[in-house]
Amino acid sequence: MSSFPTSSDWPTSVPRLSADQLRAFSDAHRTVRQYLPDAVPAADLDAILHAAQRAPTDATAQMYSFIQLSDPAVRARVAELTGNAHMGQAPLSFVVCMDVHRLNLFLEHHGYERGEWPGVAVHFGIGDAVLAGQSMLLAAELLGYMGCWVGGVLNNLTGLTDLLGLPEGVLPFAGLTIGKSAETPEQRPRIARALVVHQDRYREPEASELGGMQTDMAAITVRGDWAQTLARYFAKGGGMEQREVGLQHVLNRQGLTPRSPADSNSEAGA
């Protein structure tokens, strides 16, 4: 019989880590892309997916879906589309999606007309998908596995959406791979906590703090220039501008483009 607490004795019997144990567990986190070939036992996979489904969700709606990649040909094609070989090699590979399609079908099945809220769908759907996906990864790490979030789904979002047969209202957010690590990466630094935790209202960073960010994160770059690394992604002419074009196209195709007030008013007056 399981010793884990049931709803009747929660929360007094919930296992508790000490603050030092929690810090040690958090510091042990690594992002890995090279995995041992060992399969994940069915019991472990079931526990990992159970944890994912216990994640918080907006209004109980559970606006997410996981596409588990099992077919070798599909895995290989996803690896190619995302530019991440481990999507085809990891013991477990998923594409984490926001999903309001199932929610709309459920409401229609029970006699309700679907609403028009594409902006809200993206807002809460992505939130639900991230919460469930991170719960999955956290559970995997508690069982001794490691993993990697894969932003490369945006490299060919149209091709990926077609390959996975995603209907309107479903949008890939990221890939997620899990397995036993075959590498020992160094811990990556983080910027100062004062820059990410604000008291009561947003605080603009000071120039000295912006300089400190460069120093704090230098260790993860070859030249010690974190700004240059980020610029390749986020500055003018960076890779994110290219990804933006594909994302906007797929958002529109999947019925997830927020409409302006002018669009809504013109339809209402038609």
QUIKAMO-V140260 format. One record per residue. N is the residue number from 1. SS is DSSP state (hx for helix, st for strand, lp for the rest). PSI is psi as a letter, one per 20 degrees, with the letter a starting at -180 (999 if undefined). NEAR is the number of other ideal C-beta (glycine too) atoms within 12 Angstrom. Layout:
N,SS,PSI,NEAR
N,SS,PSI,NEAR
This chain:
1,lp,p,4
2,lp,q,8
3,lp,i,9
4,lp,q,15
5,lp,q,14
6,lp,r,13
7,lp,h,10
8,lp,h,8
9,lp,j,11
10,lp,q,11
11,lp,j,11
12,lp,h,10
13,lp,j,14
14,lp,p,13
15,lp,p,14
16,lp,p,11
17,lp,q,13
18,lp,r,10
19,hx,h,10
20,hx,h,10
21,hx,g,14
22,hx,g,16
23,hx,g,12
24,hx,g,13
25,hx,g,16
26,hx,h,17
27,hx,h,16
28,lp,i,20
29,lp,p,26
30,lp,q,22
31,st,p,25
32,lp,q,32
33,lp,i,30
34,lp,p,24
35,st,q,29
36,lp,q,20
37,lp,i,12
38,lp,p,17
39,lp,q,18
40,lp,p,32
41,lp,q,17
42,hx,h,11
43,hx,h,12
44,hx,g,26
45,hx,g,26
46,hx,g,16
47,hx,h,25
48,hx,g,38
49,hx,h,27
50,hx,g,20
51,hx,g,26
52,hx,g,35
53,hx,i,22
54,lp,j,19
55,lp,q,29
56,lp,q,20
57,lp,q,24
58,hx,p,25
59,hx,k,15
60,hx,j,12
61,lp,h,26
62,lp,l,27
63,lp,m,39
64,st,q,43
65,st,q,32
66,st,p,36
67,st,o,34
68,st,p,29
69,lp,o,36
70,lp,g,18
71,lp,p,15
72,hx,h,14
73,hx,g,13
74,hx,g,23
75,hx,g,31
76,hx,h,20
77,hx,h,22
78,hx,g,43
79,hx,g,31
80,hx,g,20
81,hx,h,32
82,hx,i,37
83,lp,k,23
84,lp,o,34
85,lp,h,23
86,hx,i,36
87,hx,h,44
88,hx,i,29
89,hx,h,26
90,lp,q,39
91,lp,h,34
92,st,p,41
93,st,p,39
94,st,q,43
95,st,o,45
96,st,p,42
97,st,q,41
98,st,q,43
99,st,o,38
100,lp,i,41
101,hx,g,28
102,hx,h,26
103,hx,g,32
104,hx,g,28
105,hx,g,17
106,hx,g,19
107,hx,g,18
108,hx,h,15
109,hx,h,11
110,lp,j,11
111,lp,j,8
112,lp,q,12
113,lp,p,9
114,lp,q,22
115,lp,r,15
116,lp,o,19
117,lp,l,25
118,hx,h,29
119,hx,g,22
120,hx,h,23
121,hx,g,37
122,hx,g,31
123,hx,g,19
124,hx,h,28
125,hx,g,41
126,hx,g,30
127,hx,g,25
128,hx,g,38
129,hx,g,42
130,hx,g,28
131,hx,g,28
132,hx,g,39
133,hx,g,41
134,hx,h,27
135,hx,h,29
136,hx,g,40
137,hx,g,38
138,hx,g,28
139,hx,g,30
140,hx,g,37
141,hx,h,29
142,hx,h,25
143,lp,j,25
144,lp,j,21
145,lp,r,36
146,st,r,35
147,st,a,41
148,st,p,37
149,st,p,30
150,st,o,37
151,hx,i,25
152,hx,i,33
153,hx,h,41
154,hx,i,35
155,hx,h,28
156,hx,m,28
157,hx,h,39
158,hx,g,26
159,hx,h,23
160,hx,g,39
161,hx,g,33
162,hx,g,18
163,hx,g,27
164,lp,i,35
165,lp,l,16
166,lp,p,31
167,lp,r,21
168,lp,p,24
169,lp,i,34
170,st,p,39
171,st,p,45
172,st,p,48
173,st,g,41
174,st,r,38
175,st,r,44
176,st,p,48
177,st,q,43
178,st,q,48
179,st,a,37
180,lp,p,26
181,st,p,28
182,lp,j,20
183,lp,r,17
184,lp,m,11
185,lp,q,17
186,lp,q,12
187,lp,p,15
188,lp,p,18
189,lp,r,19
190,lp,q,20
191,lp,r,23
192,lp,q,20
193,hx,h,12
194,hx,i,17
195,hx,i,21
196,lp,i,15
197,lp,o,12
198,lp,q,12
199,lp,o,9
200,lp,h,6
201,lp,r,6
202,lp,p,10
203,lp,p,13
204,lp,p,10
205,lp,q,17
206,lp,r,13
207,hx,h,10
208,hx,h,13
209,hx,h,19
210,hx,h,18
211,hx,h,18
212,hx,h,21
213,hx,g,25
214,hx,g,26
215,hx,g,19
216,hx,h,23
217,hx,j,24
218,hx,h,21
219,hx,h,18
220,hx,i,21
221,lp,q,20
222,lp,g,10
223,lp,j,13
224,lp,k,16
225,lp,n,18
226,hx,h,28
227,hx,g,21
228,hx,g,18
229,hx,g,22
230,hx,h,19
231,hx,h,18
232,hx,h,19
233,hx,g,21
234,hx,i,18
235,lp,r,14
236,lp,p,10
237,lp,j,11
238,lp,r,17
239,hx,h,22
240,hx,h,20
241,hx,h,18
242,hx,g,19
243,hx,h,25
244,hx,h,17
245,hx,g,18
246,hx,h,27
247,hx,g,30
248,hx,h,21
249,hx,g,21
250,hx,h,34
251,hx,g,32
252,hx,g,21
253,hx,h,22
254,lp,j,32
255,lp,k,26
256,lp,j,40
257,lp,o,21
258,lp,p,19
259,lp,q,21
260,lp,q,12
261,hx,h,11
262,hx,h,10
263,hx,g,16
264,hx,g,16
265,hx,h,11
266,hx,h,11
267,hx,h,12
268,hx,h,11
269,lp,i,8
270,lp,999,7
